[in-house]
């Protein structure tokens, strides 16, 4: 009987902690949107200074999209949640293309894997390939977990409009872009 009275409360606490962790991870209770602070502003400058190759090997300066609302999605071909959100991102990118909104996918992968992915899954926005060192930059931008997918929206003035670690829903993305594309 003593064994049951000692173990049962511990099991209840463990179950509650597990449930809280699952709820938190599924409902993204960690900083869904943040305003730009000094650290993020410097990191945005570093990000926009990058020139990354696309899957064909042509360098794409991220600064070419300065002054537009820029949706930057860090992803990888081996990341199922990343691949899952890309069709919605393609649709939304086309919806906002004439409103000064540009999407770019930054793959933490190889150019060969990205080429194969693009051949099998057409994406309506540019995909570039980043070296592993860009992961530390994503941390400066608000991805403290260094997780994928990670989406950052930069407003027209270079401020951070949204930071999202994990899957970004089509509704949340559409709502945020409607707001930012008006300003």
Secondary structure, DSSP 8 states (H G I E B T S, - for coil): -HHHHHHHHHHHHHHHHHHHHHHHHHTT-S-SS----HHHHHHHHHHHT-EEEETTS-EEEGGGGTTSEEEEEEE-TT-HHHHHHHHHHHHHHHHHGGGTEEEEEEESS-HHHHHHHHHHS--SSEEEE--TTHHHHHHHTT-TT--SSEEEEE-TTS-EEEEEES---HHHHHHHHHHHHH-
